[in-house]
Amino acid sequence: MTHNVFVSYSTKDKIVADTVVAFLEKNNIRCWYAPRDIKPGADWGEAIAKAAGECKVFLLVFSSSANRSQRVLDELNLAITKEAVILPFRIEKLDPSGAMLLHLSSRHW
């Protein structure tokens, strides 16, 4: 099954990610996100890398938790490497810091 959007989020923001995915899929935009789309017994890292490489759009649910998450940063780095369109979706009033600032400063919010 082809996915249009890879959704990256901190597990602390899962309720928001679930809501975003439900809205997009209700509008016929197929999303990939963990853990829903990882098959039982599959290697998580491999599944995430494959999906992030195949999706043309990378949607980052950005929060203070995502800003501190090494996993989210790893997924963002992979999206940049694969030249995906990156859409940060800010759910808290804060600016990125550290490596997130480097990668997101030139993105349209």
PALUM-552148 format. One record per residue: residue number from 1; chain; x negated, y negated, z negated of N, C-alpha, C in turn. Coordinates in Angstrom, 1 decimal, decimal comma. Example, Ala and Ser with C-alpha at 12.3 -4.5 7.8 and 13.67 -1.06 7.14 Angstrom:
REM residues 2
REC | i | ch | n.x | n.y | n.z | ca.x | ca.y | ca.z | c.x | c.y | c.z
REC | 1 | A | -13,2 | 5,7 | -7,8 | -12,3 | 4,5 | -7,8 | -13,2 | 3,3 | -7,8
REC | 2 | A | -12,8 | 2,2 | -7,1 | -13,7 | 1,1 | -7,1 | -12,9 | 0,0 | -7,9
END
This chain:
REM residues 109
REC | i | ch | n.x | n.y | n.z | ca.x | ca.y | ca.z | c.x | c.y | c.z
REC | 1 | A | -0,8 | 1,2 | 0,0 | 0,0 | 0,0 | 0,0 | -0,9 | -1,2 | 0,0
REC | 2 | A | -0,6 | -2,2 | 0,9 | -1,4 | -3,4 | 1,0 | -0,9 | -4,4 | 0,0
REC | 3 | A | -1,9 | -5,1 | -0,6 | -1,6 | -6,1 | -1,6 | -2,0 | -7,5 | -1,0
REC | 4 | A | -1,3 | -8,5 | -1,3 | -1,6 | -9,8 | -0,8 | -2,5 | -10,6 | -1,8
REC | 5 | A | -2,2 | -10,4 | -3,1 | -2,8 | -11,2 | -4,1 | -3,4 | -10,3 | -5,2
REC | 6 | A | -4,6 | -10,6 | -5,6 | -5,2 | -10,0 | -6,8 | -5,0 | -11,0 | -8,0
REC | 7 | A | -4,4 | -10,5 | -9,0 | -4,1 | -11,3 | -10,2 | -5,1 | -11,0 | -11,3
REC | 8 | A | -5,9 | -12,0 | -11,7 | -6,9 | -11,9 | -12,7 | -6,4 | -12,6 | -14,0
REC | 9 | A | -6,5 | -12,0 | -15,1 | -6,0 | -12,6 | -16,4 | -6,7 | -12,0 | -17,6
REC | 10 | A | -6,7 | -12,7 | -18,7 | -7,1 | -12,1 | -19,9 | -6,0 | -11,2 | -20,5
REC | 11 | A | -6,3 | -10,1 | -21,1 | -5,2 | -9,3 | -21,6 | -4,4 | -10,0 | -22,7
REC | 12 | A | -4,9 | -11,1 | -23,2 | -4,1 | -11,9 | -24,2 | -3,0 | -12,7 | -23,5
REC | 13 | A | -3,1 | -12,8 | -22,2 | -2,1 | -13,5 | -21,4 | -1,3 | -12,6 | -20,5
REC | 14 | A | -1,2 | -11,3 | -20,9 | -0,4 | -10,3 | -20,1 | 1,0 | -10,7 | -19,9
REC | 15 | A | 1,7 | -11,3 | -20,9 | 3,1 | -11,6 | -20,7 | 3,2 | -12,7 | -19,5
REC | 16 | A | 2,3 | -13,6 | -19,5 | 2,3 | -14,6 | -18,4 | 2,0 | -13,9 | -17,1
REC | 17 | A | 1,0 | -13,1 | -17,1 | 0,7 | -12,4 | -15,8 | 1,8 | -11,5 | -15,3
REC | 18 | A | 2,5 | -10,8 | -16,2 | 3,7 | -10,0 | -15,8 | 4,8 | -10,9 | -15,2
REC | 19 | A | 5,0 | -12,1 | -15,8 | 6,0 | -13,0 | -15,3 | 5,6 | -13,5 | -13,9
REC | 20 | A | 4,4 | -13,9 | -13,7 | 3,9 | -14,4 | -12,4 | 4,0 | -13,3 | -11,4
REC | 21 | A | 3,6 | -12,1 | -11,7 | 3,7 | -11,0 | -10,7 | 5,1 | -10,7 | -10,4
REC | 22 | A | 6,0 | -10,7 | -11,3 | 7,4 | -10,5 | -11,1 | 8,0 | -11,5 | -10,1
REC | 23 | A | 7,7 | -12,8 | -10,4 | 8,1 | -13,9 | -9,5 | 7,6 | -13,7 | -8,1
REC | 24 | A | 6,3 | -13,5 | -8,0 | 5,7 | -13,4 | -6,6 | 6,3 | -12,2 | -5,9
REC | 25 | A | 6,4 | -11,0 | -6,6 | 7,0 | -9,9 | -5,9 | 8,4 | -10,0 | -5,6
REC | 26 | A | 9,2 | -10,7 | -6,4 | 10,6 | -11,0 | -6,0 | 10,7 | -11,8 | -4,7
REC | 27 | A | 9,6 | -12,5 | -4,4 | 9,5 | -13,3 | -3,2 | 8,7 | -12,6 | -2,1
REC | 28 | A | 8,6 | -11,3 | -2,2 | 7,9 | -10,5 | -1,2 | 6,4 | -10,7 | -1,0
REC | 29 | A | 5,8 | -11,1 | -2,1 | 4,3 | -11,3 | -2,2 | 3,8 | -10,2 | -3,1
REC | 30 | A | 3,2 | -9,2 | -2,4 | 2,7 | -8,0 | -3,2 | 1,5 | -8,3 | -3,9
REC | 31 | A | 1,5 | -8,0 | -5,2 | 0,3 | -8,3 | -6,1 | -0,3 | -7,0 | -6,6
REC | 32 | A | -1,6 | -7,1 | -6,8 | -2,4 | -6,1 | -7,5 | -2,9 | -6,6 | -8,8
REC | 33 | A | -2,6 | -5,9 | -9,9 | -3,2 | -6,3 | -11,2 | -3,3 | -5,0 | -12,1
REC | 34 | A | -4,2 | -5,1 | -12,9 | -4,5 | -4,0 | -13,9 | -3,6 | -4,3 | -15,1
REC | 35 | A | -3,2 | -3,3 | -15,8 | -3,5 | -1,9 | -15,5 | -2,5 | -1,2 | -14,6
REC | 36 | A | -1,4 | -1,9 | -14,2 | -0,4 | -1,3 | -13,4 | -0,8 | -0,6 | -12,2
REC | 37 | A | -1,8 | -1,1 | -11,5 | -2,2 | -0,6 | -10,2 | -3,4 | 0,3 | -10,2
REC | 38 | A | -3,8 | 0,7 | -11,4 | -5,0 | 1,6 | -11,5 | -4,4 | 3,0 | -11,7
REC | 39 | A | -4,7 | 3,9 | -10,8 | -4,2 | 5,3 | -10,9 | -4,8 | 6,0 | -12,2
REC | 40 | A | -4,0 | 6,8 | -12,8 | -4,5 | 7,6 | -14,0 | -5,7 | 8,3 | -13,6
REC | 41 | A | -6,7 | 8,2 | -14,5 | -8,0 | 8,9 | -14,3 | -9,0 | 8,2 | -13,4
REC | 42 | A | -8,5 | 7,1 | -12,7 | -9,4 | 6,4 | -11,8 | -10,5 | 5,6 | -12,7
REC | 43 | A | -11,6 | 5,4 | -12,0 | -12,6 | 4,5 | -12,7 | -12,1 | 3,1 | -12,6
REC | 44 | A | -12,0 | 2,4 | -13,7 | -11,4 | 1,0 | -13,7 | -12,2 | 0,1 | -12,9
REC | 45 | A | -13,5 | 0,1 | -13,2 | -14,4 | -0,9 | -12,5 | -14,3 | -0,7 | -11,0
REC | 46 | A | -14,3 | 0,6 | -10,5 | -14,3 | 0,8 | -9,1 | -12,9 | 0,4 | -8,5
REC | 47 | A | -11,8 | 0,7 | -9,2 | -10,5 | 0,3 | -8,7 | -10,4 | -1,3 | -8,6
REC | 48 | A | -10,9 | -2,0 | -9,6 | -10,8 | -3,4 | -9,6 | -11,7 | -4,0 | -8,5
REC | 49 | A | -12,9 | -3,5 | -8,4 | -13,8 | -4,0 | -7,3 | -13,2 | -3,8 | -5,9
REC | 50 | A | -12,6 | -2,6 | -5,7 | -11,9 | -2,3 | -4,4 | -10,8 | -3,2 | -4,1
REC | 51 | A | -9,9 | -3,4 | -5,1 | -8,7 | -4,3 | -4,9 | -9,1 | -5,7 | -4,7
REC | 52 | A | -10,1 | -6,2 | -5,5 | -10,5 | -7,6 | -5,4 | -11,2 | -7,8 | -4,0
REC | 53 | A | -11,8 | -6,8 | -3,5 | -12,4 | -6,9 | -2,2 | -11,5 | -6,9 | -1,0
REC | 54 | A | -10,3 | -6,3 | -1,2 | -9,3 | -6,1 | -0,2 | -8,3 | -7,3 | -0,1
REC | 55 | A | -8,0 | -7,9 | -1,3 | -7,0 | -9,0 | -1,3 | -7,7 | -10,3 | -0,8
REC | 56 | A | -6,9 | -11,0 | 0,0 | -7,4 | -12,3 | 0,5 | -7,2 | -13,4 | -0,4
REC | 57 | A | -6,3 | -13,3 | -1,4 | -6,0 | -14,3 | -2,4 | -6,3 | -13,8 | -3,8
REC | 58 | A | -7,0 | -14,6 | -4,5 | -7,4 | -14,3 | -5,9 | -6,7 | -15,3 | -6,8
REC | 59 | A | -5,7 | -14,9 | -7,6 | -5,0 | -15,8 | -8,5 | -5,5 | -15,6 | -9,9
REC | 60 | A | -6,1 | -16,7 | -10,4 | -6,6 | -16,6 | -11,8 | -5,7 | -17,3 | -12,7
REC | 61 | A | -5,1 | -16,5 | -13,7 | -4,3 | -17,1 | -14,7 | -5,3 | -17,6 | -15,7
REC | 62 | A | -5,4 | -19,0 | -15,7 | -6,5 | -19,6 | -16,5 | -6,0 | -20,1 | -17,9
REC | 63 | A | -6,7 | -19,7 | -18,9 | -6,4 | -20,0 | -20,3 | -7,7 | -20,1 | -21,1
REC | 64 | A | -7,6 | -20,4 | -22,3 | -8,8 | -20,4 | -23,2 | -9,3 | -19,0 | -23,3
REC | 65 | A | -8,4 | -18,0 | -23,3 | -8,9 | -16,6 | -23,3 | -9,5 | -16,2 | -22,1
REC | 66 | A | -9,0 | -16,6 | -20,9 | -9,6 | -16,2 | -19,6 | -11,0 | -16,9 | -19,5
REC | 67 | A | -11,0 | -18,2 | -20,0 | -12,3 | -19,0 | -20,0 | -13,4 | -18,2 | -20,7
REC | 68 | A | -13,1 | -17,5 | -21,7 | -14,1 | -16,8 | -22,5 | -14,3 | -15,3 | -22,1
REC | 69 | A | -13,5 | -14,8 | -21,2 | -13,5 | -13,4 | -20,8 | -14,6 | -13,1 | -19,8
REC | 70 | A | -15,5 | -12,2 | -20,2 | -16,6 | -11,8 | -19,2 | -15,9 | -11,0 | -18,1
REC | 71 | A | -14,9 | -10,2 | -18,3 | -14,2 | -9,4 | -17,3 | -13,6 | -10,4 | -16,2
REC | 72 | A | -12,9 | -11,4 | -16,7 | -12,3 | -12,3 | -15,8 | -13,4 | -13,0 | -14,9
REC | 73 | A | -14,5 | -13,4 | -15,6 | -15,6 | -14,0 | -14,9 | -16,2 | -13,1 | -13,8
REC | 74 | A | -16,3 | -11,8 | -14,2 | -16,8 | -10,8 | -13,2 | -15,9 | -10,7 | -12,0
REC | 75 | A | -14,6 | -10,7 | -12,3 | -13,7 | -10,6 | -11,2 | -13,7 | -11,9 | -10,3
REC | 76 | A | -13,9 | -13,0 | -10,9 | -14,0 | -14,3 | -10,2 | -15,3 | -14,3 | -9,3
REC | 77 | A | -16,3 | -13,8 | -9,9 | -17,6 | -13,8 | -9,1 | -17,4 | -12,8 | -7,9
REC | 78 | A | -16,7 | -11,7 | -8,1 | -16,5 | -10,8 | -6,9 | -15,6 | -11,5 | -5,9
REC | 79 | A | -14,6 | -12,2 | -6,3 | -13,8 | -12,9 | -5,3 | -14,5 | -14,0 | -4,5
REC | 80 | A | -15,4 | -14,6 | -5,2 | -16,3 | -15,6 | -4,5 | -17,2 | -14,9 | -3,5
REC | 81 | A | -17,8 | -13,8 | -3,9 | -18,6 | -13,0 | -3,0 | -17,9 | -12,6 | -1,8
REC | 82 | A | -16,6 | -12,2 | -2,0 | -15,8 | -11,7 | -0,9 | -15,1 | -12,8 | -0,1
REC | 83 | A | -15,4 | -14,0 | -0,5 | -14,8 | -15,2 | 0,2 | -13,3 | -15,2 | 0,2
REC | 84 | A | -12,7 | -14,8 | -0,9 | -11,2 | -14,9 | -1,1 | -10,8 | -16,3 | -1,4
REC | 85 | A | -9,6 | -16,6 | -1,1 | -9,0 | -17,9 | -1,5 | -8,7 | -17,8 | -3,0
REC | 86 | A | -9,2 | -18,7 | -3,7 | -9,1 | -18,7 | -5,2 | -8,1 | -19,8 | -5,6
REC | 87 | A | -7,1 | -19,3 | -6,3 | -6,0 | -20,2 | -6,8 | -6,0 | -20,1 | -8,3
REC | 88 | A | -6,6 | -21,1 | -9,0 | -6,5 | -21,1 | -10,5 | -5,1 | -21,6 | -10,9
REC | 89 | A | -4,5 | -20,9 | -11,8 | -3,2 | -21,2 | -12,3 | -3,3 | -21,5 | -13,8
REC | 90 | A | -3,4 | -22,8 | -14,2 | -3,7 | -23,2 | -15,6 | -2,4 | -23,0 | -16,4
REC | 91 | A | -2,5 | -22,3 | -17,5 | -1,4 | -22,1 | -18,4 | -1,6 | -22,8 | -19,8
REC | 92 | A | -2,8 | -23,5 | -19,9 | -3,1 | -24,3 | -21,1 | -3,7 | -25,6 | -20,6
REC | 93 | A | -3,6 | -26,6 | -21,4 | -4,2 | -27,8 | -21,1 | -5,7 | -27,8 | -21,6
REC | 94 | A | -6,5 | -27,3 | -20,7 | -8,0 | -27,3 | -21,0 | -8,7 | -27,2 | -19,7
REC | 95 | A | -10,0 | -27,6 | -19,8 | -10,9 | -27,6 | -18,6 | -11,8 | -26,4 | -18,8
REC | 96 | A | -12,2 | -25,8 | -17,6 | -13,1 | -24,7 | -17,7 | -14,4 | -25,1 | -18,3
REC | 97 | A | -15,1 | -24,2 | -18,9 | -16,5 | -24,5 | -19,4 | -17,4 | -23,3 | -19,1
REC | 98 | A | -18,7 | -23,6 | -19,3 | -19,7 | -22,6 | -19,0 | -19,7 | -22,2 | -17,5
REC | 99 | A | -19,8 | -20,9 | -17,3 | -19,8 | -20,4 | -15,9 | -18,5 | -20,6 | -15,2
REC | 100 | A | -17,4 | -20,6 | -15,9 | -16,1 | -20,9 | -15,3 | -16,1 | -22,3 | -14,7
REC | 101 | A | -16,7 | -23,3 | -15,4 | -16,8 | -24,6 | -14,9 | -17,6 | -24,7 | -13,6
REC | 102 | A | -18,7 | -24,0 | -13,5 | -19,5 | -23,9 | -12,3 | -18,6 | -23,4 | -11,1
REC | 103 | A | -17,9 | -22,3 | -11,3 | -17,2 | -21,6 | -10,3 | -15,8 | -22,3 | -9,9
REC | 104 | A | -15,2 | -23,0 | -10,9 | -13,9 | -23,6 | -10,6 | -13,9 | -25,1 | -10,4
REC | 105 | A | -15,0 | -25,7 | -10,6 | -15,0 | -27,2 | -10,5 | -14,6 | -27,7 | -9,1
REC | 106 | A | -14,9 | -27,0 | -8,1 | -14,5 | -27,4 | -6,7 | -13,2 | -26,9 | -6,2
REC | 107 | A | -12,5 | -26,2 | -7,0 | -11,2 | -25,6 | -6,6 | -10,0 | -26,5 | -6,8
REC | 108 | A | -9,0 | -26,4 | -6,0 | -7,8 | -27,2 | -6,1 | -6,9 | -26,5 | -7,2
REC | 109 | A | -6,5 | -27,3 | -8,1 | -5,6 | -26,7 | -9,2 | -4,2 | -27,0 | -8,9
END
